[in-house]
Amino acid sequence: MNTLVAGSVHKNTLISKILNRTAVIGVVGLGYVGLPFAVEKAKLGFHVFGIEQNPIRAEQINRGKSYILDVKTEIVSELVEQGLIQAVTDFRYVSLLDAIIICVPTPLTKNLTPDLQYVISVTQEIAKGMRPGQLICLESTTYPGTTEEVILPILETSGLRVEEEFFLAHSPERVDPGNIRYSTKNTNKVVGGIGPESTQVAETLYQQVVDKVITTSNAKSAELVKVFENTFRAVNIALVNELMLLCDRMQLNVWEVLDAAFTKPFGIMPFYPGPGVGGHCIPIDPHYLEWKAKELNFNTHFISLAGEINRRMPLFVREKTARLLNDMGKAVSQTTILVLGVAYKKDMEDYRESPAIEIIRLLQADGAEVVYHDPHVPEFAELGLEMASRPLTEELLMSCDMVLIATDHSTIDYEHVAQYAQHVLDTRNATRHLVNHRERITLL
């Protein structure tokens, strides 16, 4: 049998397995991206192996417990009882899998360059156990070219040929933690393969889960789609952050200006300022594109400037806090400051890259005693800090010289906060609807 015929057989066999839902799916990394995808696949009747190298997480899944807000424990429990989801901590079952989805972190180094250690290490493990007729798809956000230039050579060490004996694609994750409107199922999915055979197989796989799948002509284009999406957000957030810095000097209310501007029914899209950007996407992904551009001797000026502005925001919050305390006749080093919210996003427990934690570190460096309250983050260890949330009592509010709202969780009673706080610095406009005690509130 020649290689073209063999490749067609492998492709058709795998597509048939996907369509009749006998394909066994492997999901590497059961985090905010991997676990929701694994659950959606299992709900359709696919048998799913989750390869999760954190043994605590793997054990929780096998007990039917979810640690991700967007995934209900009762659903995980039911799928585990049915034998449709199983978590393992190693790659022993790679040869049993028909499709392997890689959903591991892609952080930055201290020098803001891509850190692909997790992608590389799991790909090396996959290559050791590969067999003909498998699809490998990367969902982790990365720079254009990663799938072809980094992953493909590692997989080819198996001796198998792409597009003939195995299939390789990229499908960027589009998870928005805490979004109750858009889930894995109803968020459009972009897919691009190393070649047309890989694209077709990957498209078929995702069509079983997602309402609409959009294909690109290659994997590199699909990779660029995701980094552009988050770069678009980073640049626009930086724009309104810079406008806020200008409004601070002009003694104008930036929130009033923006709310009025966003009443225009066309040609504008709402973005709001804040204490900085956090999470696994906005602070990181644009730098992947920036790094790749430099490799091509191309300078991405907008991206660089946006990153600089957004990274400066915690420093500005620190400066404004010091100004307000000075107006109250107090030195930062002799004050106690209560930070409300350390999660990077409202009503979430995720504090990755959270600007609130950097603000705490900066204020502590200035000599302030800093405590925090967050109903979703009972404790955290980050940037050399280890802290636990304090109960939001009247006594705590009255004992602090300043309350700094860093995350606008909807469960916090801001009327109660304003009533008992000496002063409030609101970096999120969480107090927008308050009528009473406005004299104690300063907006960022």
KOLKEDO-136176 format. One record per residue (C-alpha): residue number from 1; residue in one letter; x, y, z. Coordinates in Angstrom, 2 decimals. Layout:
<tivexs>
<tivex NUM, 'A', <X, Y, Z>>
...
</tivexs>
This chain:
<tivexs>
<tivex 1, 'M', <0.00, 0.00, 0.00>>
<tivex 2, 'N', <1.56, 3.36, -0.98>>
<tivex 3, 'T', <1.81, 6.21, 1.50>>
<tivex 4, 'L', <-0.99, 8.28, -0.04>>
<tivex 5, 'V', <-3.43, 5.39, 0.17>>
<tivex 6, 'A', <-2.27, 4.56, 3.69>>
<tivex 7, 'G', <-2.75, 8.20, 4.72>>
<tivex 8, 'S', <-6.26, 8.21, 3.30>>
<tivex 9, 'V', <-7.08, 5.03, 5.21>>
<tivex 10, 'H', <-5.80, 6.49, 8.48>>
<tivex 11, 'K', <-7.74, 9.71, 7.92>>
<tivex 12, 'N', <-11.00, 8.01, 6.98>>
<tivex 13, 'T', <-10.75, 5.55, 9.86>>
<tivex 14, 'L', <-10.17, 8.35, 12.39>>
<tivex 15, 'I', <-13.00, 10.49, 10.98>>
<tivex 16, 'S', <-15.31, 7.47, 11.15>>
<tivex 17, 'K', <-14.39, 6.94, 14.82>>
<tivex 18, 'I', <-15.05, 10.60, 15.56>>
<tivex 19, 'L', <-18.42, 10.59, 13.83>>
<tivex 20, 'N', <-19.65, 7.43, 15.55>>
<tivex 21, 'R', <-18.10, 8.65, 18.81>>
<tivex 22, 'T', <-15.94, 5.62, 19.45>>
<tivex 23, 'A', <-12.78, 7.76, 19.28>>
<tivex 24, 'V', <-10.88, 7.91, 22.57>>
<tivex 25, 'I', <-9.91, 11.48, 23.42>>
<tivex 26, 'G', <-6.92, 12.59, 25.47>>
<tivex 27, 'V', <-6.79, 16.08, 26.98>>
<tivex 28, 'V', <-3.39, 17.14, 28.31>>
<tivex 29, 'G', <-3.87, 19.73, 31.06>>
<tivex 30, 'L', <-7.18, 19.87, 32.91>>
<tivex 31, 'G', <-7.25, 23.58, 33.69>>
<tivex 32, 'Y', <-9.57, 26.39, 32.61>>
<tivex 33, 'V', <-9.32, 25.26, 28.99>>
<tivex 34, 'G', <-8.81, 21.51, 29.18>>
<tivex 35, 'L', <-11.42, 20.51, 31.75>>
<tivex 36, 'P', <-14.41, 22.23, 30.06>>
<tivex 37, 'F', <-13.42, 20.66, 26.73>>
<tivex 38, 'A', <-13.00, 17.21, 28.30>>
<tivex 39, 'V', <-16.42, 17.49, 29.93>>
<tivex 40, 'E', <-18.13, 18.58, 26.71>>
<tivex 41, 'K', <-16.57, 15.63, 24.87>>
<tivex 42, 'A', <-17.58, 13.14, 27.56>>
<tivex 43, 'K', <-21.15, 14.49, 27.61>>
<tivex 44, 'L', <-21.37, 13.42, 23.95>>
<tivex 45, 'G', <-20.38, 9.87, 24.84>>
<tivex 46, 'F', <-16.67, 10.00, 23.99>>
<tivex 47, 'H', <-14.34, 8.26, 26.43>>
<tivex 48, 'V', <-11.90, 10.90, 27.69>>
<tivex 49, 'F', <-8.55, 10.48, 29.41>>
<tivex 50, 'G', <-7.39, 13.65, 31.13>>
<tivex 51, 'I', <-3.62, 13.78, 31.50>>
<tivex 52, 'E', <-3.11, 16.10, 34.46>>
<tivex 53, 'Q', <0.37, 16.14, 36.00>>
<tivex 54, 'N', <-0.90, 17.81, 39.16>>
<tivex 55, 'P', <-1.81, 14.74, 41.27>>
<tivex 56, 'I', <-4.18, 16.73, 43.49>>
<tivex 57, 'R', <-6.24, 17.84, 40.50>>
<tivex 58, 'A', <-6.22, 14.35, 38.98>>
<tivex 59, 'E', <-7.43, 12.86, 42.25>>
<tivex 60, 'Q', <-10.22, 15.45, 42.50>>
<tivex 61, 'I', <-11.46, 14.61, 39.01>>
<tivex 62, 'N', <-11.45, 10.88, 39.74>>
<tivex 63, 'R', <-13.56, 11.61, 42.84>>
<tivex 64, 'G', <-16.01, 13.48, 40.62>>
<tivex 65, 'K', <-15.10, 16.92, 41.92>>
<tivex 66, 'S', <-14.62, 20.05, 39.82>>
<tivex 67, 'Y', <-12.16, 22.78, 40.79>>
<tivex 68, 'I', <-13.14, 25.04, 37.87>>
<tivex 69, 'L', <-15.99, 27.50, 38.41>>
<tivex 70, 'D', <-17.40, 27.02, 34.91>>
<tivex 71, 'V', <-17.68, 23.23, 35.32>>
<tivex 72, 'K', <-20.28, 21.87, 37.74>>
<tivex 73, 'T', <-19.16, 19.17, 40.16>>
<tivex 74, 'E', <-22.37, 17.20, 39.66>>
<tivex 75, 'I', <-21.66, 16.90, 35.92>>
<tivex 76, 'V', <-18.08, 15.71, 36.51>>
<tivex 77, 'S', <-19.32, 13.25, 39.13>>
<tivex 78, 'E', <-21.90, 11.80, 36.74>>
<tivex 79, 'L', <-19.38, 11.44, 33.90>>
<tivex 80, 'V', <-16.85, 9.75, 36.20>>
<tivex 81, 'E', <-19.51, 7.32, 37.44>>
<tivex 82, 'Q', <-20.37, 6.48, 33.82>>
<tivex 83, 'G', <-16.69, 5.79, 33.11>>
<tivex 84, 'L', <-16.50, 8.52, 30.47>>
<tivex 85, 'I', <-13.79, 10.61, 32.17>>
<tivex 86, 'Q', <-10.66, 9.36, 33.87>>
<tivex 87, 'A', <-7.69, 11.44, 34.99>>
<tivex 88, 'V', <-4.13, 10.11, 34.96>>
<tivex 89, 'T', <-0.85, 11.77, 35.86>>
<tivex 90, 'D', <1.37, 10.29, 33.15>>
<tivex 91, 'F', <1.37, 9.42, 29.45>>
<tivex 92, 'R', <0.96, 5.64, 29.69>>
<tivex 93, 'Y', <-2.24, 5.62, 27.61>>
<tivex 94, 'V', <-1.01, 7.68, 24.64>>
<tivex 95, 'S', <-1.14, 4.71, 22.26>>
<tivex 96, 'L', <-4.82, 4.14, 23.15>>
<tivex 97, 'L', <-5.84, 7.67, 22.21>>
<tivex 98, 'D', <-7.25, 8.65, 18.84>>
<tivex 99, 'A', <-7.06, 12.42, 19.41>>
<tivex 100, 'I', <-4.82, 14.28, 21.83>>
<tivex 101, 'I', <-5.60, 17.89, 22.73>>
<tivex 102, 'I', <-2.78, 19.88, 24.36>>
<tivex 103, 'C', <-4.01, 22.54, 26.80>>
<tivex 104, 'V', <-0.96, 23.44, 28.88>>
<tivex 105, 'P', <0.24, 26.87, 30.07>>
<tivex 106, 'T', <2.40, 29.04, 27.83>>
<tivex 107, 'P', <3.85, 31.67, 30.20>>
<tivex 108, 'L', <6.54, 34.29, 29.66>>
<tivex 109, 'T', <10.06, 34.40, 31.01>>
<tivex 110, 'K', <11.16, 37.33, 33.18>>
<tivex 111, 'N', <12.43, 38.95, 29.97>>
<tivex 112, 'L', <8.93, 38.76, 28.38>>
<tivex 113, 'T', <9.96, 36.03, 25.92>>
<tivex 114, 'P', <7.92, 32.86, 25.21>>
<tivex 115, 'D', <8.36, 29.97, 27.64>>
<tivex 116, 'L', <7.31, 26.79, 25.83>>
<tivex 117, 'Q', <8.74, 24.33, 28.34>>
<tivex 118, 'Y', <5.34, 22.75, 29.08>>
<tivex 119, 'V', <4.39, 22.44, 25.41>>
<tivex 120, 'I', <7.75, 20.90, 24.57>>
<tivex 121, 'S', <7.81, 18.46, 27.49>>
<tivex 122, 'V', <4.32, 17.07, 26.88>>
<tivex 123, 'T', <4.96, 16.80, 23.13>>
<tivex 124, 'Q', <8.10, 14.77, 23.85>>
<tivex 125, 'E', <6.06, 12.43, 26.02>>
<tivex 126, 'I', <3.37, 12.08, 23.36>>
<tivex 127, 'A', <5.99, 11.29, 20.69>>
<tivex 128, 'K', <7.26, 8.33, 22.73>>
<tivex 129, 'G', <3.90, 6.55, 22.57>>
<tivex 130, 'M', <2.47, 7.63, 19.22>>
<tivex 131, 'R', <0.97, 5.22, 16.71>>
<tivex 132, 'P', <-0.44, 5.67, 13.20>>
<tivex 133, 'G', <-3.89, 7.20, 12.90>>
<tivex 134, 'Q', <-3.79, 9.84, 15.65>>
<tivex 135, 'L', <-4.65, 13.55, 15.71>>
<tivex 136, 'I', <-2.62, 15.92, 17.90>>
<tivex 137, 'C', <-4.02, 19.41, 18.33>>
<tivex 138, 'L', <-2.49, 22.30, 20.26>>
<tivex 139, 'E', <-4.93, 24.66, 21.96>>
<tivex 140, 'S', <-2.39, 26.54, 24.10>>
<tivex 141, 'T', <-1.93, 30.14, 22.97>>
<tivex 142, 'T', <1.42, 30.72, 21.33>>
<tivex 143, 'Y', <3.26, 32.59, 18.59>>
<tivex 144, 'P', <2.60, 31.85, 14.91>>
<tivex 145, 'G', <4.78, 28.96, 13.81>>
<tivex 146, 'T', <4.90, 26.96, 17.05>>
<tivex 147, 'T', <2.87, 24.01, 15.77>>
<tivex 148, 'E', <4.97, 23.61, 12.62>>
<tivex 149, 'E', <8.38, 24.70, 13.89>>
<tivex 150, 'V', <8.40, 23.30, 17.45>>
<tivex 151, 'I', <5.79, 20.56, 17.82>>
<tivex 152, 'L', <6.05, 18.89, 14.40>>
<tivex 153, 'P', <9.80, 18.09, 14.57>>
<tivex 154, 'I', <9.35, 16.52, 18.02>>
<tivex 155, 'L', <6.43, 14.36, 16.88>>
<tivex 156, 'E', <8.38, 13.25, 13.80>>
<tivex 157, 'T', <10.99, 11.68, 16.09>>
<tivex 158, 'S', <8.39, 8.91, 16.43>>
<tivex 159, 'G', <9.22, 7.93, 12.85>>
<tivex 160, 'L', <5.67, 8.72, 11.73>>
<tivex 161, 'R', <4.86, 11.07, 8.83>>
<tivex 162, 'V', <2.47, 13.98, 9.26>>
<tivex 163, 'E', <-0.53, 14.11, 6.89>>
<tivex 164, 'E', <-0.03, 10.38, 6.20>>
<tivex 165, 'E', <0.33, 8.52, 9.49>>
<tivex 166, 'F', <-0.67, 11.22, 11.96>>
<tivex 167, 'F', <-2.45, 14.57, 11.81>>
<tivex 168, 'L', <-1.45, 17.84, 13.48>>
<tivex 169, 'A', <-3.41, 21.05, 13.95>>
<tivex 170, 'H', <-3.79, 24.17, 16.04>>
<tivex 171, 'S', <-7.11, 25.35, 17.44>>
<tivex 172, 'P', <-6.70, 28.34, 19.76>>
<tivex 173, 'E', <-8.68, 28.24, 22.98>>
<tivex 174, 'R', <-11.32, 30.92, 23.43>>
<tivex 175, 'V', <-12.27, 30.37, 27.06>>
<tivex 176, 'D', <-13.62, 33.34, 29.01>>
<tivex 177, 'P', <-13.76, 32.19, 32.67>>
<tivex 178, 'G', <-16.99, 33.18, 34.39>>
<tivex 179, 'N', <-18.80, 34.10, 31.18>>
<tivex 180, 'I', <-22.33, 32.71, 31.57>>
<tivex 181, 'R', <-23.33, 33.59, 28.00>>
<tivex 182, 'Y', <-20.53, 31.97, 26.01>>
<tivex 183, 'S', <-19.32, 28.46, 26.79>>
<tivex 184, 'T', <-17.15, 25.92, 24.96>>
<tivex 185, 'K', <-20.17, 24.80, 22.91>>
<tivex 186, 'N', <-21.46, 28.13, 21.60>>
<tivex 187, 'T', <-18.15, 29.94, 21.10>>
<tivex 188, 'N', <-16.98, 29.78, 17.47>>
<tivex 189, 'K', <-13.86, 27.62, 17.08>>
<tivex 190, 'V', <-10.97, 28.31, 14.73>>
<tivex 191, 'V', <-8.97, 25.36, 13.37>>
<tivex 192, 'G', <-5.90, 25.23, 11.15>>
<tivex 193, 'G', <-3.93, 22.11, 10.26>>
<tivex 194, 'I', <-0.40, 21.47, 9.09>>
<tivex 195, 'G', <-2.04, 20.40, 5.84>>
<tivex 196, 'P', <-5.52, 19.84, 4.40>>
<tivex 197, 'E', <-5.81, 16.30, 5.81>>
<tivex 198, 'S', <-5.04, 17.50, 9.32>>
<tivex 199, 'T', <-7.45, 20.40, 8.96>>
<tivex 200, 'Q', <-10.26, 18.08, 7.89>>
<tivex 201, 'V', <-9.72, 15.66, 10.79>>
<tivex 202, 'A', <-9.48, 18.45, 13.38>>
<tivex 203, 'E', <-12.53, 20.22, 11.94>>
<tivex 204, 'T', <-14.53, 17.00, 12.23>>
<tivex 205, 'L', <-13.47, 16.53, 15.85>>
<tivex 206, 'Y', <-14.46, 20.04, 16.93>>
<tivex 207, 'Q', <-17.72, 19.97, 14.99>>
<tivex 208, 'Q', <-18.93, 17.33, 17.43>>
<tivex 209, 'V', <-18.56, 19.78, 20.33>>
<tivex 210, 'V', <-18.79, 23.33, 19.01>>
<tivex 211, 'D', <-21.74, 24.88, 17.19>>
<tivex 212, 'K', <-19.59, 26.55, 14.51>>
<tivex 213, 'V', <-16.05, 25.74, 13.35>>
<tivex 214, 'I', <-14.06, 28.11, 11.13>>
<tivex 215, 'T', <-11.03, 26.72, 9.28>>
<tivex 216, 'T', <-7.92, 28.62, 8.24>>
<tivex 217, 'S', <-5.55, 27.62, 5.45>>
<tivex 218, 'N', <-2.80, 26.57, 7.87>>
<tivex 219, 'A', <-1.87, 26.23, 11.54>>
<tivex 220, 'K', <0.19, 29.42, 11.56>>
<tivex 221, 'S', <-2.84, 31.53, 10.63>>
<tivex 222, 'A', <-4.88, 29.89, 13.40>>
<tivex 223, 'E', <-2.12, 30.70, 15.90>>
<tivex 224, 'L', <-2.10, 34.34, 14.80>>
<tivex 225, 'V', <-5.89, 34.57, 15.22>>
<tivex 226, 'K', <-5.69, 34.07, 18.98>>
<tivex 227, 'V', <-2.75, 36.35, 19.70>>
<tivex 228, 'F', <-4.39, 39.07, 17.60>>
<tivex 229, 'E', <-7.67, 38.73, 19.54>>
<tivex 230, 'N', <-5.93, 39.32, 22.83>>
<tivex 231, 'T', <-3.61, 41.97, 21.41>>
<tivex 232, 'F', <-6.71, 43.85, 20.22>>
<tivex 233, 'R', <-8.01, 43.86, 23.79>>
<tivex 234, 'A', <-4.63, 44.78, 25.29>>
<tivex 235, 'V', <-4.20, 47.76, 22.96>>
<tivex 236, 'N', <-7.71, 49.09, 23.62>>
<tivex 237, 'I', <-7.36, 48.63, 27.38>>
<tivex 238, 'A', <-4.08, 50.52, 27.20>>
<tivex 239, 'L', <-5.81, 53.31, 25.26>>
<tivex 240, 'V', <-8.44, 53.87, 27.96>>
<tivex 241, 'N', <-5.80, 53.49, 30.68>>
<tivex 242, 'E', <-3.79, 56.26, 29.05>>
<tivex 243, 'L', <-6.94, 58.36, 28.74>>
<tivex 244, 'M', <-7.51, 57.81, 32.47>>
<tivex 245, 'L', <-3.97, 59.04, 33.21>>
<tivex 246, 'L', <-4.69, 62.17, 31.18>>
<tivex 247, 'C', <-8.06, 62.69, 32.89>>
<tivex 248, 'D', <-6.31, 62.42, 36.26>>
<tivex 249, 'R', <-4.12, 65.38, 35.30>>
<tivex 250, 'M', <-7.07, 67.30, 33.85>>
<tivex 251, 'Q', <-9.17, 66.56, 36.95>>
<tivex 252, 'L', <-11.88, 64.96, 34.81>>
<tivex 253, 'N', <-13.95, 61.86, 35.54>>
<tivex 254, 'V', <-12.78, 59.31, 32.95>>
<tivex 255, 'W', <-15.75, 57.04, 33.66>>
<tivex 256, 'E', <-18.18, 59.83, 32.81>>
<tivex 257, 'V', <-16.30, 60.57, 29.60>>
<tivex 258, 'L', <-16.25, 56.93, 28.52>>
<tivex 259, 'D', <-19.88, 56.24, 29.41>>
<tivex 260, 'A', <-20.91, 59.21, 27.29>>
<tivex 261, 'A', <-18.63, 58.18, 24.41>>
<tivex 262, 'F', <-20.02, 54.65, 24.40>>
<tivex 263, 'T', <-23.56, 55.88, 23.79>>
<tivex 264, 'K', <-22.58, 56.28, 20.14>>
<tivex 265, 'P', <-24.34, 53.42, 18.33>>
<tivex 266, 'F', <-21.60, 52.78, 15.77>>
<tivex 267, 'G', <-17.84, 52.99, 15.30>>
<tivex 268, 'I', <-16.88, 52.42, 18.94>>
<tivex 269, 'M', <-16.58, 49.51, 21.38>>
<tivex 270, 'P', <-16.65, 49.76, 25.19>>
<tivex 271, 'F', <-13.37, 49.29, 27.09>>
<tivex 272, 'Y', <-12.70, 50.58, 30.59>>
<tivex 273, 'P', <-9.57, 51.43, 32.59>>
<tivex 274, 'G', <-8.41, 49.65, 35.71>>
<tivex 275, 'P', <-5.46, 48.92, 38.01>>
<tivex 276, 'G', <-3.74, 46.78, 35.38>>
<tivex 277, 'V', <-4.42, 43.61, 33.40>>
<tivex 278, 'G', <-4.33, 40.05, 34.68>>
<tivex 279, 'G', <-5.15, 36.48, 33.81>>
<tivex 280, 'H', <-3.53, 33.99, 31.45>>
<tivex 281, 'C', <-4.14, 35.92, 28.21>>
<tivex 282, 'I', <-4.02, 39.73, 28.07>>
<tivex 283, 'P', <-0.73, 40.30, 29.96>>
<tivex 284, 'I', <1.02, 37.48, 28.11>>
<tivex 285, 'D', <-0.22, 36.76, 24.59>>
<tivex 286, 'P', <0.68, 40.09, 22.92>>
<tivex 287, 'H', <4.31, 39.54, 23.93>>
<tivex 288, 'Y', <4.32, 36.25, 22.01>>
<tivex 289, 'L', <3.46, 38.16, 18.86>>
<tivex 290, 'E', <5.92, 40.93, 19.71>>
<tivex 291, 'W', <8.72, 38.37, 20.15>>
<tivex 292, 'K', <7.92, 36.62, 16.86>>
<tivex 293, 'A', <7.87, 39.95, 15.03>>
<tivex 294, 'K', <11.38, 40.79, 16.28>>
<tivex 295, 'E', <12.58, 37.48, 14.90>>
<tivex 296, 'L', <11.45, 38.84, 11.52>>
<tivex 297, 'N', <13.15, 42.23, 12.13>>
<tivex 298, 'F', <9.75, 43.91, 12.56>>
<tivex 299, 'N', <8.88, 46.18, 15.47>>
<tivex 300, 'T', <5.28, 46.04, 16.73>>
<tivex 301, 'H', <5.05, 49.55, 18.17>>
<tivex 302, 'F', <1.40, 49.45, 19.26>>
<tivex 303, 'I', <1.88, 46.15, 21.09>>
<tivex 304, 'S', <5.03, 47.30, 22.89>>
<tivex 305, 'L', <3.49, 50.58, 23.95>>
<tivex 306, 'A', <0.27, 48.92, 25.12>>
<tivex 307, 'G', <2.22, 46.49, 27.28>>
<tivex 308, 'E', <4.24, 49.33, 28.77>>
<tivex 309, 'I', <1.13, 51.34, 29.67>>
<tivex 310, 'N', <-0.74, 48.38, 31.16>>
<tivex 311, 'R', <2.26, 47.25, 33.22>>
<tivex 312, 'R', <2.57, 50.80, 34.63>>
<tivex 313, 'M', <-0.94, 50.84, 36.08>>
<tivex 314, 'P', <-0.12, 49.25, 39.47>>
<tivex 315, 'L', <2.55, 51.92, 39.89>>
<tivex 316, 'F', <-0.02, 54.62, 39.20>>
<tivex 317, 'V', <-2.41, 53.11, 41.75>>
<tivex 318, 'R', <0.39, 53.15, 44.29>>
<tivex 319, 'E', <1.11, 56.80, 43.46>>
<tivex 320, 'K', <-2.54, 57.84, 43.70>>
<tivex 321, 'T', <-2.93, 56.02, 47.01>>
<tivex 322, 'A', <0.03, 57.93, 48.39>>
<tivex 323, 'R', <-1.43, 61.23, 47.14>>
<tivex 324, 'L', <-4.78, 60.57, 48.80>>
<tivex 325, 'L', <-3.16, 59.57, 52.08>>
<tivex 326, 'N', <-0.97, 62.66, 51.94>>
<tivex 327, 'D', <-4.10, 64.82, 51.50>>
<tivex 328, 'M', <-5.42, 63.15, 54.66>>
<tivex 329, 'G', <-2.22, 64.07, 56.50>>
<tivex 330, 'K', <-0.93, 60.49, 56.59>>
<tivex 331, 'A', <2.27, 58.86, 55.34>>
<tivex 332, 'V', <1.95, 55.55, 53.52>>
<tivex 333, 'S', <4.45, 53.92, 55.89>>
<tivex 334, 'Q', <2.22, 54.68, 58.87>>
<tivex 335, 'T', <-1.06, 53.38, 57.44>>
<tivex 336, 'T', <-3.08, 50.21, 57.12>>
<tivex 337, 'I', <-4.64, 49.64, 53.71>>
<tivex 338, 'L', <-7.41, 47.18, 52.93>>
<tivex 339, 'V', <-7.42, 45.83, 49.38>>
<tivex 340, 'L', <-10.81, 44.55, 48.20>>
<tivex 341, 'G', <-10.33, 41.75, 45.68>>
<tivex 342, 'V', <-7.13, 40.02, 44.55>>
<tivex 343, 'A', <-8.62, 37.97, 41.70>>
<tivex 344, 'Y', <-7.78, 39.38, 38.28>>
<tivex 345, 'K', <-11.45, 39.42, 37.28>>
<tivex 346, 'K', <-14.76, 39.96, 39.07>>
<tivex 347, 'D', <-16.55, 36.97, 40.60>>
<tivex 348, 'M', <-13.62, 34.64, 39.84>>
<tivex 349, 'E', <-11.12, 32.80, 42.05>>
<tivex 350, 'D', <-8.26, 33.10, 39.53>>
<tivex 351, 'Y', <-5.46, 35.44, 40.61>>
<tivex 352, 'R', <-2.89, 34.66, 37.91>>
<tivex 353, 'E', <-1.01, 37.83, 36.90>>
<tivex 354, 'S', <-3.43, 39.86, 39.02>>
<tivex 355, 'P', <-2.49, 43.55, 39.26>>
<tivex 356, 'A', <-3.98, 43.60, 42.78>>
<tivex 357, 'I', <-1.16, 41.41, 44.07>>
<tivex 358, 'E', <1.47, 43.65, 42.49>>
<tivex 359, 'I', <-0.24, 46.66, 44.13>>
<tivex 360, 'I', <-0.09, 44.94, 47.51>>
<tivex 361, 'R', <3.61, 44.24, 47.00>>
<tivex 362, 'L', <4.31, 47.86, 46.05>>
<tivex 363, 'L', <2.40, 49.28, 49.04>>
<tivex 364, 'Q', <4.15, 46.89, 51.40>>
<tivex 365, 'A', <7.48, 48.01, 49.93>>
<tivex 366, 'D', <6.46, 51.57, 50.88>>
<tivex 367, 'G', <6.01, 50.44, 54.48>>
<tivex 368, 'A', <2.21, 50.15, 54.59>>
<tivex 369, 'E', <0.48, 47.34, 56.42>>
<tivex 370, 'V', <-1.75, 45.74, 53.80>>
<tivex 371, 'V', <-4.62, 43.32, 54.37>>
<tivex 372, 'Y', <-7.12, 42.02, 51.87>>
<tivex 373, 'H', <-10.62, 40.65, 51.54>>
<tivex 374, 'D', <-11.75, 38.49, 48.64>>
<tivex 375, 'P', <-14.78, 36.18, 48.90>>
<tivex 376, 'H', <-13.40, 34.03, 46.07>>
<tivex 377, 'V', <-9.72, 33.83, 47.11>>
<tivex 378, 'P', <-9.38, 32.70, 50.74>>
<tivex 379, 'E', <-5.59, 32.74, 50.52>>
<tivex 380, 'F', <-2.82, 33.14, 47.97>>
<tivex 381, 'A', <0.92, 32.72, 47.56>>
<tivex 382, 'E', <2.36, 34.88, 44.79>>
<tivex 383, 'L', <5.28, 37.30, 44.18>>
<tivex 384, 'G', <6.84, 36.16, 47.45>>
<tivex 385, 'L', <3.67, 37.03, 49.39>>
<tivex 386, 'E', <1.56, 34.63, 51.44>>
<tivex 387, 'M', <-1.68, 36.14, 52.68>>
<tivex 388, 'A', <-5.15, 35.11, 53.82>>
<tivex 389, 'S', <-8.43, 36.95, 53.28>>
<tivex 390, 'R', <-9.81, 38.86, 56.24>>
<tivex 391, 'P', <-13.55, 38.98, 57.09>>
<tivex 392, 'L', <-15.11, 42.23, 55.85>>
<tivex 393, 'T', <-16.35, 43.55, 59.19>>
<tivex 394, 'E', <-17.21, 47.05, 60.32>>
<tivex 395, 'E', <-14.26, 46.88, 62.69>>
<tivex 396, 'L', <-11.84, 46.07, 59.85>>
<tivex 397, 'L', <-13.20, 48.85, 57.64>>
<tivex 398, 'M', <-12.96, 51.46, 60.41>>
<tivex 399, 'S', <-9.48, 50.38, 61.46>>
<tivex 400, 'C', <-7.97, 50.86, 57.99>>
<tivex 401, 'D', <-6.79, 54.23, 56.71>>
<tivex 402, 'M', <-7.73, 53.42, 53.13>>
<tivex 403, 'V', <-9.87, 50.88, 51.29>>
<tivex 404, 'L', <-8.63, 50.15, 47.78>>
<tivex 405, 'I', <-11.11, 48.41, 45.47>>
<tivex 406, 'A', <-8.94, 46.38, 43.10>>
<tivex 407, 'T', <-11.53, 43.82, 41.90>>
<tivex 408, 'D', <-15.22, 44.63, 41.63>>
<tivex 409, 'H', <-16.76, 41.42, 42.95>>
<tivex 410, 'S', <-20.54, 41.67, 42.78>>
<tivex 411, 'T', <-21.09, 40.02, 46.19>>
<tivex 412, 'I', <-19.39, 42.85, 48.10>>
<tivex 413, 'D', <-21.72, 45.40, 49.70>>
<tivex 414, 'Y', <-20.08, 48.64, 48.56>>
<tivex 415, 'E', <-22.67, 50.76, 50.39>>
<tivex 416, 'H', <-21.52, 49.08, 53.60>>
<tivex 417, 'V', <-17.88, 49.62, 52.65>>
<tivex 418, 'A', <-18.37, 53.34, 51.95>>
<tivex 419, 'Q', <-20.35, 53.80, 55.16>>
<tivex 420, 'Y', <-17.57, 52.57, 57.46>>
<tivex 421, 'A', <-14.36, 53.23, 55.50>>
<tivex 422, 'Q', <-12.30, 56.33, 56.19>>
<tivex 423, 'H', <-11.69, 56.69, 52.46>>
<tivex 424, 'V', <-12.14, 54.52, 49.34>>
<tivex 425, 'L', <-10.01, 54.48, 46.22>>
<tivex 426, 'D', <-12.15, 52.75, 43.58>>
<tivex 427, 'T', <-10.07, 51.50, 40.63>>
<tivex 428, 'R', <-13.02, 49.70, 38.97>>
<tivex 429, 'N', <-15.91, 52.17, 39.35>>
<tivex 430, 'A', <-17.62, 49.55, 41.52>>
<tivex 431, 'T', <-19.29, 52.34, 43.52>>
<tivex 432, 'R', <-20.89, 53.96, 40.47>>
<tivex 433, 'H', <-24.44, 53.49, 41.78>>
<tivex 434, 'L', <-23.81, 54.76, 45.30>>
<tivex 435, 'V', <-25.48, 58.03, 46.25>>
<tivex 436, 'N', <-24.45, 58.29, 49.89>>
<tivex 437, 'H', <-20.91, 58.82, 51.17>>
<tivex 438, 'R', <-19.57, 60.00, 47.79>>
<tivex 439, 'E', <-17.27, 62.40, 49.64>>
<tivex 440, 'R', <-15.32, 59.38, 50.90>>
<tivex 441, 'I', <-14.87, 57.88, 47.44>>
<tivex 442, 'T', <-12.18, 58.71, 44.89>>
<tivex 443, 'L', <-12.29, 57.10, 41.46>>
<tivex 444, 'L', <-9.10, 56.01, 39.71>>
</tivexs>
